[in-house]
């Protein structure tokens, strides 16, 4: 009996050690550099997104300009029908949420088309030479976008609510995204919420009094996302809608 208890008690330790080991290995290799083919869906129509993110182990300190992606010159994607897409470099830290982004990405135009099913080839290029190749097998799919977007100001917080599309669960997740408008100083903030959420509170948002902003709500799944129309407002006492 004692041996069995020792084995049972040792299981969590083994799991933790394995998780930490994988985290450290991923920090110094490209195993967690994930190529993705995503669908887009919105009231404006359907489209695509291609990207590759590089994730760093949160247990180890890492600068923004650190890792494999920071050292290459370009990333291109070859679709199943042979079309070539060049991705754009996007390294940034969201000052509001603290989210660190190290990626190459390309957003398709509105009213394009969903990505075709099949194998996509991601080529990583340095000095005009392909230094690494990764593949992604994709099966075409999409989800619907949230509806009935409402918002209000609560002190220095922004409260947003929505009606979820059908079929959402804990494997989904939401983001509320806010951008500045017109002559209001440049600002972009976003914050994520669980897939079972119907609302979210962005606390102590750095919005300027009487500044003009726009927001939308996006819902995500493993193969893409769907997002709402833009909603425009002034950051006054009531976060009044701009019509």
Protein Blocks (a to p, Z undefined) as FASTA:
>chain_A
ZZmmmmmmmmmmmmmmmmmmmmmmmmmmcklmccdddddddfkbccddddddddddfkbc
cdfkgcjklmmmbdcdddfkopacdddddddddfknopacddddddddehiadddedddd
ddddeehiafbdcddddddddddddehiacddehjaccddddddehiafkbccdddddde
hjbccddddddddfkbcbdcdehiabdehiacddddddddfkbccddddddddddfkopa
cZZ
